[in-house]
């Protein structure tokens, strides 16, 4: 079987990295897999094909991305968060990679990479791995308290619109028109799959759950003392790590983390962070801290996860929680809220702590419970074991292989 993955975004991080790891896992178990992407890097993998090959194609990709957000200009008071229309994109059905494939596997397709209209041109079986809520909504990637994706969108809260026939309603209607009825949908967490089943768009579709994947050969524990030394953390305090590609995203819950640390003793704990966040806000808590900025290479992430004594994932809404699983793969227990994707990753008081949503004080209780646990080393071993047995790339690739075989045997 020949699988073609369609994945937008840089393969060095975010949703695209999950797609790349799946591709790697599939090839390790003998499945012929390729990726078509708009990433500027192909990671030296000859089976990864980027549509950006020179200055001209780079400019075209940038224009498509800008055009995809053009209609947002009509909503001057909208929330300044990601909202994708899927109006513009690259017609991948004209590529030789598409023509050779047996199955088209969609991942995160936004940023002007794929037009929803082009999905109707696919004359092959489709698997779509939902890596956030966008496939089922009228444009938002996380709906938070809004449930209008269950009824048809319109009067969008994130657009700050009161018009029932606004952009969100148009986007959802276009999806209804162009998305095939025979598509197989995969949520990367039970929560995401259940939300898709409740949505107006996918209520009668075949929706499965296959977790996101982590390469446990890349993310593995190294000695905490050694890792701390490499990271320049010269302190006898317990290290609390928080981080994401963009902690500033409203659904990442960074504010809840800041509230939680107010319940902790500044003399006992040291805060480390990575990704985009407001360093001034951490400084104002009065804790000794260090910010590592954006970490794009796996080695730096592995060392930092290993240096931490606990990783805190305070997300309000999360499709899976890849950073949580990466941390656990490195033998560092996790504290999160008992909700959405993260609740599938952490086993309460076995490899971490799941706090009551969205109680900052209980998040702090979880941090203290982990860091003062007399069986801390066992928590670390359990965390690693959970990832290896449930989320490693070969485990997840095997599940997708069975899905592909099921699809092809029905043709």
C-alpha positions in Angstrom: 0.0 0.0 0.0 1.1 3.6 -0.8 0.2 6.3 1.7 0.5 10.0 0.9 0.3 12.3 4.0 -0.8 15.9 3.4 0.7 18.0 6.2 0.9 21.8 6.5 3.5 23.6 8.7 7.1 23.1 9.6 8.0 19.5 10.2 10.3 20.6 13.1 7.3 21.3 15.4 3.6 21.4 16.0 1.1 19.2 14.4 3.3 18.5 11.4 5.9 16.8 13.6 3.2 14.3 14.7 2.5 13.6 11.0 6.2 13.1 10.3 6.7 10.7 13.2 3.7 8.7 12.0 5.4 8.6 8.5 8.6 7.4 10.1 6.8 4.7 12.2 5.0 3.5 9.1 8.2 3.1 7.1 9.8 1.2 10.1 7.0 -1.4 9.9 7.2 -1.7 6.1 4.5 0.6 4.8 5.3 2.8 1.8 4.8 6.3 3.0 5.4 9.8 1.6 4.6 13.3 2.9 3.6 16.3 0.8 4.1 19.5 2.7 4.7 23.2 2.6 7.5 22.9 5.2 10.7 24.8 4.3 12.7 21.8 5.5 12.3 18.1 4.5 14.6 16.9 7.3 16.9 15.2 4.8 14.1 12.6 4.1 13.8 11.8 0.4 10.2 10.6 1.0 9.2 14.1 2.1 8.3 16.3 -0.8 7.9 20.1 -0.2 6.0 22.3 -2.6 8.4 25.0 -1.7 11.4 24.5 -4.0 12.6 28.0 -4.8 11.8 31.7 -4.3 8.8 31.7 -6.6 7.1 28.8 -4.9 7.9 30.3 -1.5 6.2 33.6 -2.5 3.2 31.7 -3.9 2.8 29.8 -0.6 3.0 33.1 1.4 0.3 34.7 -0.9 -2.0 31.7 -0.4 -1.6 32.0 3.4 -2.3 35.7 3.3 -5.4 35.3 1.1 -6.7 32.6 3.4 -7.0 35.2 6.1 -8.2 38.0 3.9 -11.9 37.8 4.9 -11.0 38.2 8.6 -10.3 41.9 7.8 -14.1 42.3 7.9 -14.1 41.4 11.6 -12.1 44.2 13.1 -13.0 43.3 16.7 -12.4 39.6 16.4 -10.2 37.8 19.0 -6.6 37.8 17.9 -6.3 34.0 17.7 -5.9 31.6 14.8 -9.0 31.3 12.6 -8.7 29.4 9.2 -11.1 29.6 6.3 -9.7 26.9 3.9 -10.7 29.1 1.0 -7.3 29.0 -0.7 -4.7 26.3 -1.2 -2.4 24.3 -3.4 -4.1 21.7 -5.7 -2.1 18.6 -4.6 -4.3 16.3 -6.8 -2.2 17.4 -9.8 1.0 16.1 -8.3 2.7 12.7 -9.2 2.7 11.9 -5.4 -1.1 12.0 -5.4 -1.5 10.0 -8.6 0.8 7.2 -7.1 -1.0 7.0 -3.8 -3.5 4.4 -2.7 -4.7 6.4 0.3 -4.6 10.1 1.0 -4.0 10.9 4.7 -4.8 14.4 5.7 -3.4 16.0 8.8 -3.2 19.7 9.8 -3.9 21.4 6.4 -4.3 25.1 7.2 -2.3 28.2 6.5 -3.4 28.3 2.9 -1.9 24.9 2.1 -5.2 23.0 1.2 -8.4 24.5 0.0 -11.5 22.7 1.2 -12.8 22.8 -2.4 -9.9 20.6 -3.5 -10.9 17.9 -1.2 -13.9 17.2 -3.5 -11.4 16.3 -6.2 -9.9 13.4 -4.3 -11.0 10.2 -6.0 -9.2 7.9 -3.6 -9.9 6.7 0.0 -9.2 9.5 2.6 -8.1 9.3 6.2 -8.2 12.6 8.1 -6.3 12.8 11.4 -7.9 15.6 13.4 -5.1 17.4 15.3 -7.4 20.1 16.6 -11.1 21.0 16.3 -10.8 22.9 13.0 -12.1 20.0 10.7 -15.5 20.2 12.5 -15.8 23.9 13.1 -16.5 27.0 11.1 -13.0 28.2 11.3 -11.8 28.2 14.9 -9.2 25.6 16.0 -10.5 25.4 19.6 -14.1 26.2 20.4 -13.7 26.5 24.2 -17.1 27.2 25.7 -18.8 27.6 22.3 -20.9 24.6 21.0 -22.2 26.2 17.8 -20.2 23.7 15.7 -22.9 21.3 16.8 -25.7 23.3 15.2 -24.1 25.1 12.2 -21.9 28.0 13.5 -22.8 31.6 12.8 -22.8 34.6 15.2 -19.2 33.4 16.0 -17.9 34.4 19.4 -14.3 34.4 18.2 -15.1 36.7 15.3 -17.1 38.8 17.8 -20.0 38.6 15.3 -23.8 38.7 15.8 -24.6 37.8 12.3 -25.9 34.2 11.9 -24.7 34.1 8.3 -21.2 35.3 9.1 -17.8 33.8 7.9 -18.0 30.9 10.3 -21.4 29.8 8.9 -20.0 30.1 5.3 -16.9 28.0 6.1 -18.9 25.2 7.7 -21.4 25.1 4.8 -18.4 24.8 2.4 -17.1 21.9 4.4 -20.5 20.2 4.2 -20.5 20.6 0.5 -17.0 19.5 -0.4 -16.0 16.9 2.3 -16.6 13.3 1.1 -19.1 11.1 3.0 -16.7 8.2 2.8 -13.8 9.9 4.7 -12.5 8.1 7.7 -11.9 10.5 10.6 -9.4 9.9 13.4 -9.3 11.9 16.6 -5.9 12.0 18.4 -7.8 11.7 21.7 -11.1 10.3 22.9 -12.3 13.8 23.7 -11.7 15.0 20.2 -13.4 12.0 18.6 -16.5 12.4 20.8 -16.7 16.1 19.9 -16.5 15.3 16.2 -19.4 12.7 16.6 -21.5 15.5 18.2 -20.7 18.0 15.5 -23.2 19.0 12.8 -20.7 18.2 10.1 -19.5 14.7 11.2 -22.4 13.4 13.2 -23.0 10.4 10.8 -19.3 9.8 9.9 -17.0 6.9 10.9 -14.9 8.4 13.6 -12.0 6.5 15.3 -9.5 7.3 18.0 -5.8 6.7 17.5 -3.5 8.7 19.8 -0.8 11.0 18.7 2.6 9.5 18.6 6.0 10.1 20.2 9.4 8.7 19.1 10.6 7.0 22.3 14.0 6.5 20.6 14.4 10.3 20.5 12.8 11.2 23.8 14.3 9.0 26.5 15.5 9.8 30.1 19.0 11.0 30.9 20.3 11.6 34.4 18.6 14.6 36.0 21.8 15.9 37.6 23.6 15.7 34.3 20.7 17.3 32.4 20.5 20.2 35.0 24.2 20.8 34.6 23.9 21.0 30.8 20.9 23.4 31.1 22.9 25.6 33.5 20.5 25.1 36.4 22.6 25.4 39.5 20.1 25.1 42.3 19.1 22.7 44.9 15.5 23.5 44.3 13.0 21.2 42.6 12.6 22.2 38.9 9.1 22.9 37.6 8.9 23.0 33.7 6.2 24.5 31.7 6.3 25.0 27.9 4.7 24.9 24.5 5.3 26.2 21.0 3.1 29.1 22.1 2.1 29.4 25.7 0.5 32.7 24.9 -2.4 30.8 23.1 -5.4 31.4 25.2 -6.3 27.7 25.5 -2.9 26.7 26.8 -3.9 27.8 30.3 -0.6 29.7 31.2 -2.7 32.0 33.4 -3.8 29.0 35.4 -0.2 28.0 35.9 0.7 31.5 37.2 -2.2 31.3 39.6 -1.1 27.8 40.8 2.5 28.8 41.6 1.1 31.4 44.0 0.3 28.4 46.3 3.9 27.2 46.2 6.9 28.0 48.4 9.4 30.2 46.4 12.3 28.8 48.5 11.6 25.2 47.3 10.9 25.5 43.6 12.7 26.7 40.5 10.6 27.5 37.3 11.8 26.7 33.8 9.9 27.5 30.6 10.3 27.2 26.9 8.3 28.4 23.9 6.5 31.7 23.5 5.5 33.3 26.8 5.5 36.5 28.8 8.8 36.2 30.8 7.8 39.4 32.7 4.8 37.6 34.1 7.0 34.7 35.4 9.5 37.1 36.9 6.7 38.9 38.8 5.8 35.7 40.6 9.1 36.1 42.6 10.4 32.6 41.7 13.9 31.9 40.6 13.4 31.0 36.9 15.0 30.5 33.5 13.5 30.8 30.1 14.9 28.7 27.2 12.9 30.4 24.4 11.9 28.4 21.4 13.5 25.0 21.2 13.2 23.5 17.7 15.6 20.5 18.0 14.7 17.3 19.8 18.0 17.0 21.7 17.5 20.3 23.5 13.9 19.4 24.4 15.0 15.9 25.6 17.6 17.4 27.9 15.2 20.0 29.3 12.5 17.5 29.9 15.0 15.3 31.7 16.3 18.2 33.8 12.8 18.9 35.1 11.4 17.2 38.2 7.9 17.8 37.0 6.2 19.1 33.8 3.1 21.1 34.1 0.6 21.1 31.2 -2.2 23.6 32.3 -4.2 23.6 29.1 -7.8 24.4 29.2 -8.5 22.6 25.9 -6.0 20.4 24.1 -6.5 17.9 21.3 -3.8 15.6 22.7 -0.9 17.1 24.7 2.3 16.2 22.9 4.6 18.0 25.3 3.1 16.0 28.1 3.9 12.7 26.4 7.4 13.9 25.4 8.1 14.8 29.0 6.8 11.4 30.3 9.0 9.6 27.6 11.9 11.3 29.2 10.9 10.0 32.6 9.5 13.2 34.0 6.0 13.0 35.6 3.2 15.4 34.5 0.6 17.5 36.2 -2.4 18.5 34.1 -6.1 19.2 34.3 -8.4 16.2 34.1 -10.0 17.2 30.8 -9.8 17.0 27.0 -6.8 15.3 25.5 -4.4 15.3 28.5 -6.7 13.1 30.5 -5.9 10.2 28.1 -2.2 10.6 28.7 -1.8 10.8 32.5 -2.9 8.1 34.9 -3.7 9.8 38.1 -1.2 9.2 40.9 0.5 6.5 38.8 2.6 8.6 36.4 1.5 12.1 37.3 -1.5 14.0 38.7 -4.8 15.1 37.1 -6.1 18.2 38.8 -9.8 19.2 39.0 -10.7 21.4 36.0 -9.8 24.3 36.3 -8.8 24.7 39.9 -5.4 26.4 40.1 -5.0 25.4 43.8 -5.4 21.7 42.9 -2.9 22.2 40.1 -0.5 23.4 42.8 -1.5 20.4 45.0 -0.5 18.1 42.1 2.9 19.7 41.7 3.5 19.3 45.5 2.2 15.7 45.4 4.6 14.7 42.6 7.7 16.6 43.9 7.3 15.4 47.5 6.3 11.8 46.7 8.3 9.1 48.5 7.9 6.9 45.4 9.0 9.6 43.0 11.4 7.3 41.1 8.5 4.9 40.5 6.4 7.7 39.0 9.3 8.5 36.6 9.5 4.8 35.5 5.8 4.6 35.1 5.7 7.8 33.0 8.3 6.3 30.6 6.5 3.0 30.4 3.1 4.6 29.7 4.5 6.3 26.6 6.5 3.3 25.3 3.5 1.0 25.6 0.8 3.4 24.3 2.2 6.2 22.2 5.5 5.1 20.6 5.6 5.6 16.8 5.6 1.9 16.0 2.5 1.2 18.2 0.6 4.0 16.6 1.8 3.2 13.1 0.5 -0.4 13.6 -2.9 0.9 14.4 -3.0 3.1 11.3 -1.8 0.1 9.2 -4.8 -1.9 10.3 -7.1 1.0 9.4 -5.5 1.3 5.9 -5.9 -2.4 5.3 -9.5 -2.2 6.4 -10.1 0.6 3.9 -8.4 -1.1 1.0 -10.0 -4.5 1.6 -13.4 -2.8 1.3 -12.7 -1.3 -2.1 
